[in-house]
Structures are given as C-alpha cells and as structure tokens.
Amino acid sequence: MSSKSFVRIAALVVIAAATLVGGIRGFSRKEDRVEHIESSYTEALGIVASNYADEVDYDKAGEAAIQGMLSALDPHSNFFTKTEYQRLLQDQESRFTGIGVSILRRRDGVYVQTPLEGTPAAKAGLRFGDRFVEVDGKDARNWTTPEVSKAVRGPEGERVTIKIERVGANAPQFYTIVRGSVPQPSIRNVFMLRPGVGYVGMTGGFTQTTADELRAALESLSKEGMQQVILDLRNNPGGLLGQSIEVASQFIERGKAIVSVRGRAGENSREYKSTSSDPHDYPVVVLINRNSASASE
C-alpha cells in the first residue's frame, strides 16, 4: 500500500470522523444521534472499501469498531466474539472439555504439574514432570502455558496427540488422548491450617457450583474440629453474582442486606438479602488483594 494512498484514506476518514463528532452535537434525541453514528460508520467503511489497496475483512473491521466503542467506556466493558463468549459460559459451568491436566511453565518448556484425578490425562498415564514437546505434530517446546492449554482443549470426543519427554525414559513418548468433560472447581484448596482453624482457597471464581462447593468444604472442615475459618479470595476474578450472594448467605443472618445493585439514575435498583435460615456463627477471616474483582468483592 503506497504512502499516498494511506494519506488519502486517513484524510477522508478524518473528515468523516469530524463530521460525525460535529454532527452529533446538533442532535437532541437519542434516536437521531444513533442514526447519525450508524450513517457515519457506514460512510467511513465505504471510504475504506473504495480506497484501501487490499481486500477489506469486514468481520474484523466490525469487531474492531465495537471494541473501539467499548474502549470509550469503563475498563470493565468488554466485547466477546462468539467463540470467546462460549468459552466464558463454559468456564462458568465449572467444567470444560480437554484432557484435564494442570500445567506450569519453566525456563525450558511447559510441564505437567498434575493430571486431575479421573480425567483423560490421568487415565492415559501423563505424570508430574512430563515436558510437552509436541501437540498434534506442532513443536510446543517454546510455547507458553496458555498456548499449550488452548491446544489440548477442544470438542468432547476428539483426539489430541501429545509428545512428551519424561525423566528416566530413553526416548520421547506419544499419547493419543480423547478429550472429555473435565471438572473445574472454584475451590482449589481445603485443609486445616492449625488446630481449630480451617482454610478454604477460593481462587477459581464464582461459577455455578461455588456455593455447593463451599458447603461441602465447611462440612468437611467442621468434622475435623474447625472453629474458625479463613476464606482466601485473593486473585479471585469474580463471576456469577448469584453464587457470591449464596456464599455470603452462609455467614449472614436471614433478611440482612448483602449487596445492592443500582442502574443509571437509580433505574432497576435491587437489594439482595441473605436467605440462610441457619448461617454459620464462627469467626471468619476473608483475604483479598488488588486482584479480587467483581463478585468476589
């Protein structure tokens, strides 16, 4: 693409943008402003299509326009593609489809930290310390953990072939694993910190099973003599508001306010109260940090 063509397109789009911004100020009705924005966007897209040297990817252009619009709002306003949204819903269901292995990155590659019990990875025989060499024939030695995680996930029932290096083995080993449904608990650690003090690590966000997971964890700790509990919500990314309310209800008297939600100018205001008929009355310590967000707050 020549510099002259680039300058021409830039100038035309700037003119269109100036018309857009200047024109909006002259409209009082919201409907008129929206129609003007739509018209200006269509005009700008037409200018690009007519003058851009290469083929225009309209899907990418549309996504970029939406992302640009949301970037003018608060930091928590996000755009999800269809695939990303399906992944979000899957995460909130406390399950995903993959092989079921916890991994970590070291200086020389990505390693198996632990295969989750009962998952395809565990049944296939992957072990702690196995180093990923290839995934479906692609060199994975320099991949990041997200890249390995993305590669081993996929539709349930489909196969993925993994090449690994194992300490003590004379040659690399190959595993062909059928992807399956893998549990993704929001509570990762439950144990007695010291006599009488229980610990619950709630780092996996608030998903559809969080409240039930907490009930089970507290029941288990109570059988071990727990009289106080630490709820660790550090680095908890949040999630489903309803689940966070159910969690809080386990410690707050019935009818007491937990959280209120207010819309713009007081629209759609709602207060959520505890629904528990028998809340726990032992001391509770809640740990948070700057990464405790959304529902976890």
Secondary structure, DSSP 8 states (H G I E B T S, - for coil): --HHHHHHHHHHHHHHHHHHHHHHTT--SHHHHHHHHHHHHHHHHHHHHHH-SS---HHHHHHHHHHHHHHTS-TT-----HHHHHHHHHHHTTEEEE--EEEEEETTEEEEEEE-TTSHHHHHT--TT-EEEEETTEE-TT--HHHHHHHH--STT-EEEEEEE-TT-SS-EEEEEE-EEEE--S--EEEEEETTEEEEE--S-B-TTHHHHHHHHHHHHHHTT-SEEEEE-TT---B-HHHHHHHHHTTS-TT-EEEEE--GGGTT-EEEE---SS---S-EEEE--TT--GGG-
